[in-house]
Amino acid sequence: ETMAPASGATFPAGGELVVNFSYTSAESGGRVHNPYIAVWVEDADGEMINTISLWLKADKTKYLRELTRFYESESAYLDAGGDLDAVTSATRQAGAYSVVWNGTGLDGAPVAQGSYFICIEAAREHGPYELIREAFTLGAEAFSQALPDNGELGAASIELTV
């Protein structure tokens, strides 16, 4: 059971946290594998709050462990009796993308306002591995925050609309 702060303040009703990022292959020429990408939210203790998006071919789940932080976080949740209910889809080509979190936790209830981490992780077969993990504070007010680039992941930001 998720404990809300004493004020009872939760994710703003009707709000959305938009996560923007781009993926650009550092390689040119030859066959470049599309990356496996996971986007999720963790609490201040590094525990899984919810998966926002997971790009992994259904027949390639054995490669989920290549997304090392996500795999570790998701595995801990599954070991505690949770279900894998991630939004999954095929990998995608280089480009700019946006995914949206509705502010709910794994239990489907709105999360408490407070400190969280946004995580964007990418791994590519025969290619590099990158992780963007950045703290943000969730309150009642709209905000936007730039995230640092990391290798093939760039132009990353989060924006809360209320």
C-alpha positions, 0 to 999 in steps of 0.5 A: 500500500502506498502511503500518501503524505500527511497532506494527502496531496497526490498527482494532479488530477487530469495531469500528465508527465510527458517524457521527451527524448531522442535516440540517435545511432552513433554508428553509420553504415551497415546494419544498426540494431534498433535499441531496447528502451525502457522509461519508468519512474522510481521513488527516492529509494530506487524502487519501481513506481511504474513503467511508462514504456518498454520497447522490446520485441515480443520474441526477444524478451531474453534481452530484457536483462540488457536493460540492467537497471530496469531489469533489476527494478522490475525483477524486484517488483515481480519477486514481491508478487507483482505482475508484468503489466508494462506497455510493450511494443516493438523497437523503433528507429532513431528519432524523437519520441514522447511517452506519457505517464498518467501519474499512477503507481503499480497499484493504479492509484495516483502517486503522492506528491514528492521526490522521484526519479525519471529513468530512460534506459537504452541498450542495443544488440552489439551496441552501447548502453545508456541510462539517464536517471534524473531526480524531479519533484512532483507537486501540484504545479506544471513544470518542465525540466531538461535532462542530461544527454547520455551517448545515443540518448539526447534532447531529453526532458520531462514536462508536467501538464495540469 
